[in-house]
Each structure stands twice: as C-alpha cells, then as structure tokens.
Amino acid sequence: MKLKKPLTYISLFSSAGVGCYGFKSENFYCVATVEILEKRLNIQRYNSKCVYESAYISDDITTIEAKNKIRAELLKWNIKEKANELDVLIATPPCQGMSVANHKKGNELNRNSLVIESILLTKEIKPKFFIFENVRAFLNTECTDIDGKDKSIKEAIEVNLAGEYHINYQVLNFKDYGNPSSRTRTLVIGTRKDLKEITPFNISPSLVKEKTLKETIGKLQSLKTMGEISETDIYHSFKKYTPTMQSWISDIKEGESAFDNKDLDKIPHKIVDGIIIYNANKNGDKYKRQYWSKVAPCVHTRNDILSSQNTVHPVDDRVFSIREVMLMMSVPNSFKWTEKTVEELNKLSLEDKKLFLKIRNEYSPLFGRSPKGSGFPFQSFAF
C-alpha cells in the first residue's frame, strides 16, 4: 500500500512560530523555518516544530547561505518540482516600515523589500500554495523589485507570480474569522494554476461570529493585588508598575482613559524639578480601560505597559496578563514559551515564579511585545 504523502510547509520570517503553529496543529510538517534571531527559534524548538534540527535556520534570508540551507532541507524531504512538491510557503516579512503604529519610521525601503525574498523563493520552489500576511498597508508599500525598480508590493507580486498562480488579495479583520481580537491584516493567497478545480477562494477562511472580550478572557480569575500570580497558571499575573500610577486608572470606567480624569493629579504626568509635565495623548487609546462587551483590541507592541495602546483590563487596575493576551491572539494553551510545561512552572516557589516572569519580560521577543504574525485564526485553511 502506498503511504500518503505528508503535508509540508516552509515558514519565512517566522519569529517564534506563533503565526504558523496552526499548520503544525493540522498535521503539516515543517520543512524549514527561517528567523534571524536564535532566541525566537528556541521557542519553536520548545514546540517541536521541525523534524530535523537543521530545519531551524537562524540566518539572514537575503544571503546565499540562508537560501542554500533551505535548499538542503528540501532535499532531505526529497521535495522537487512536479514530483514530491512542497504544499505551502508562508511568509510574514517585517512590517515595521509599513505599520501605522510605528511612529519612528526611517528609511524603510530596504526592510520593505524583504518581501522580494519571499517572492524569489516562491518562484524557485513553486509550492502548491503560498500565503503572504502583513499589515493593512502592505500591498501599497513601495519595495525594490527583482529588476531593481521601485514599485508597490502588489505590483511586484503580480509581475513575478501571477503567471503561475491564481492570486487573491484581501484586507480583512481576523476578528471576523475566528480570532478573538480586532486585527486588520492583508492576506495574499496564491494557488498554482495547474492545480485543477482549486482557487484561492476555495481555501479562504470562513466567516465566524466575533467574540467579546468577556467571552474570551472573562473566566480567568480577577487579579487585584500588584504582583499577584495565579496559583493555577503562572502566565496569568498582575505585572507591576509604578504604584503612583494606579490612581490614574483606578476611577476610570470602561472606554475611558486616564486622560479623562477630572482630577488633574490623576492625569498621566511626570514631575521635573518640581514642575508637573503632563504626558501627550497622541492616539487617544493610551491608559484606556477596555470594554467587556466589545471585541478585544488589537494587541500592539509593548502590551505589557499601561501607556501603550488599549492595554488596561476592563475591571482590574492592570495591563492584560500574558495568558489573556494569548487568548486574545488565539494562541492555544498547548503552545510552549519555554522548555518547561505550565504544570512544572506552577510548582516553582513564588520567588522563582517572579524571577522567571521577570527574565521572560526582559529578554523574550514575545513577552511584553506583540508576537509578529500571530493573531491568525489557526484552523482557517483546509487543504
């Protein structure tokens, strides 16, 4: 009896592997995963993402060395064009140069042009399907194409891939497709034209009724004491902040910001040489208490601090815990952030728990920061 070919994929710019973890959950095998930071690849290792250790590629994808490592992994799986083909290539190139949330943009053309590396590898490997995912502005962002000319990313994809692939471009909010938080993203799906009776529309995600924040995290215990750690879940804790800041948010109601306080002493500020200097309220969503009855907000960078965007719990005077952020971004409980299981971590002493959380917050690419590529509805695709 002929054995069924395993479903395979390659993940580019994979960070800690949150965004493509669903493929593992759906029994896809990871042929190669490329992320320049080794500490992020370690998180992928904790989740046993790849069969071969060499498939964890910590390298600059623009180099010939990185590409040769990918080719070597393809050979291990005997993946060849028109024979034992790769099923899916996933790419989530860096989005900082495109994101409206980035207020510190410089000359980002080179970084935006990293999407071309994804196009080049798609042209070379010719997977059955490719998925590019990024921020809303992705398609209109300028990049330097293979021919050396600057053009929009959408035009570059069309010029290089439309000859061999049916391509569907969508800007959608993942809250409508199973993700429990508002996350507007660009999704580009390509299906190879020689695949009969299948187009990107056949594998696009289906609409799902959106969930409120209460439905998403409401069952977790309330945390009222600063520094409190749930006994049953180390990742559900009250992250400490400067105690004087608690009065800034203690009286605000759902939907209100600390900047709405009538008491001037409770408006976010700092004191310099005895003079009160009030903080700027640039986006209108800083120090803002969230609504139980609405969909969870988009999780931004530095979700671990009060002054970031939409980080204040609807009831408790704190930012969302790690577990709450995981639930808001559809990261399942089975995902591991360390070599230890949650059960093992829960058995640590209180001091060891505090030390663990401190180290993770300071040095992890994810704790306290939005995991790039996450927030994707993990079971949206059925091949």
C-alpha positions, 0 to 999 in steps of 0.5 A: 500500500502506498503511504500518503504523502505528508503535508509540508510547509516552509515558514519565512520570517517566522519569529517564534512560530506563533503565526504558523503553529496552526499548520503544525496543529493540522498535521503539516510538517515543517520543512524549514523555518527561517528567523534571524534571531536564535532566541525566537527559534528556541521557542519553536524548538520548545514546540517541536516544530521541525523534524530535523534540527537543521530545519531551524535556520537562524540566518539572514534570508537575503544571503546565499547561505540562508537560501542554500540551507533551505535548499538542503532541507528540501532535499532531505524531504526529497521535495522537487518540482512536479514530483514530491512538491512542497504544499505551502510557503508562508511568509510574514516579512517585517512590517515595521516600515509599513505599520501605522503604529510605528511612529519612528519610521526611517528609511524603510525601503530596504526592510520593505523589500524583504518581501522580494525574498519571499517572492524569489523563493516562491518562484524557485520552489513553486509550492502548491500554495503560498500565503503572504500576511502583513499589515493593512498597508502592505500591498501599497508599500513601495519595495525594490523589485527583482529588476531593481525598480521601485514599485508597490508590493502588489505590483511586484507580486503580480509581475513575478507570480501571477503567471503561475498562480491564481492570486487573491488579495484581501484586507480583512479583520481576523476578528471576523474569522475566528480570532478573538481580537480586532486585527486588520491584516492583508492576506495574499493567497496564491494557488498554482494554476495547474492545480485543477478545480482549486482557487484561492477562494476555495481555501479562504477562511470562513466567516465566524461570529466575533467574540467579546472580550468577556467571552474570551478572557472573562473566566480567568480569575480577577487579579487585584493585588500588584504582583499577584500570580495565579496559583493555577497558571503562572502566565496569568499575573498582575505585572507591576508598575509604578504604584503612583500610577494606579490612581490614574486608572483606578476611577476610570470606567470602561472606554475611558482613559486616564486622560479623562480624569477630572482630577488633574493629579490623576492625569498621566504626568511626570514631575521635573524639578518640581514642575508637573509635565503632563504626558501627550495623548497622541492616539487617544487609546493610551491608559484606556480601560477596555470594554467587556462587551466589545471585541478585544483590541488589537494587541500592539507592541509593548502590551505589557505597559499601561501607556501603550495602546488599549492595554488596561483590563476592563475591571482590574487596575492592570495591563492584560496578563500574558495568558489573556493576551494569548487568548486574545491572539488565539494562541492555544494553551498547548503552545510552549514559551519555554522548555518547561510545561505550565504544570512544572512552572506552577510548582516553582516557589513564588520567588522563582515564579517572579524571577522567571516572569521577570527574565521572560519580560526582559529578554523574550521577543514575545513577552511584553511585545506583540508576537509578529504574525500571530493573531491568525485564526489557526484552523482557517485553511483546509487543504 
